[in-house]
Amino acid sequence: MKNRKVVQLETPHTQQVSVDRRVRRRVHIRRFERIVAVFLLIFLFLGFQIVRSRYALAKVNTNIHQTEVQLADQKVRGRELNQQVKQLHDPEYIQQVIRSKYNYSKQGETVYNLDN
């Protein structure tokens, strides 16, 4: 035990002050715990919202990327179809397609089919 030169008197008033201090201290601690709990709940809620929005953003970006790939494929397909339309307006090309696909020949012409 320390050697104390000053000793607190144990009077009813000092005892009441000591009890009041302990009660006030407990009240402050409970209040602090509640404030920390409220901030923690707000932090968790906002963190969850941020994570959810990032997930949604990633999903949208993935959909955009897939749509851009599909658009590029469709553009290539459209160019190919436009090229076919241009070729179908060419009488020589049509004649070549008819001869190869349907084995047509001109009058008096002999067609030889060779197996490769």
Secondary structure, 3 states (H helix, E strand, C coil): CCCCCCCCCCCHHHHHHHHHHHHHHHHHHHHHHHHHHHHHHHHHHHHHHHHHHHHHHHHHHHHHHHHHHHHHHHHHHHHHHHHHHHHHCCHHHHHHHHHHHHCCCCCCCCCCCCCC
